[in-house]
Amino acid sequence: MMIPTEFERKMNIFISERNPDVSRGIELSIKIEKMGIDFYSKSAEKAGEDVSHVFRFLARQEEEHLLLLKELKNSLIKDDKWK
């Protein structure tokens, strides 16, 4: 039986084994979050003052998601659950 990683305990999830589908899903999610950051950041630059703060907020949200995904990936690599 595999022991949950520190990240898995913190987020209340458990990945029981190495799984290429999980690894690909995380990699894809990282790419999507990066695209979201880029989109919202550029939109904030182009938007008027009345809405640019909304795009900056959304970009920050994507950055937080990206950090969580990277933390998950690093945790899985560290505990030999990354494939």
N, C-alpha and C positions, 0 to 999 in steps of 0.2 A: 504494500500500500504506500502510495506517495504522500508525503507530508506537504500541506499547503505552504506556499511561499509567503514571505512577509506581506507582499502586496496582495496576495489572494486573501489572507486573513483580514487585512485592512479594508478591502473592498467587499468582503463577504462573498467571494467566488471561489471556485475550485476547478482547476484543470487537472484531470486525473493522469494524463499521460502526454507524451509528445504527440502532437497532432499537426500534420502539415496544413490542414484546413484552418486551424486556429492561427497558425503562424502567418499564413497568407491573408487571412481576415484582418489580423492586426496590422500587417504591412499595408494593406489596402486602406484601412482606416487612417493610418498615419498620413498617407498620401492625400486622402480626401480632406483631412483637417488642414494640411498645409495649403491646399487649394482654396479652402474656405478662408483662411487667414489672408491669403493674397487677394482674393476677391473682395472681402469686406474692407481691407485696408485701402485698396485702390478706390473702392466705392466711397469711402469716407473722404478721400482726397478730392473726389469729383463732386461730392454732394454739397449742398448749401449748408450753412451753419445750423439751420433748423433741424436737419436730419443726420448730419455727419456724426453726431455723438452716438446715434443708434448703431451705425456701422462700426464705429470704434468699439462699442460694447460687444457687438457680435464677434469681432475679431479677437477680443480678449477671451471670450467664451471658447472659441476654437483653440486658442493657445492653451487654455487650461485642459481641454480635451486631449490635445497633443501631448502635453506633459504626462497625463495619466496613461496614455497609450505607450509612451516611451518607458515609463516606469514599469508597466506591466511587461513589456518586451524584455527589459533588462533583468527583471525578477525571474522570468522564465529561463532566460539564458543562464543566469547565475545558478539556478537550481536544476539545470540540465533538462528542462522541459520544452526547449525550443527546437523545432525541426526545420 
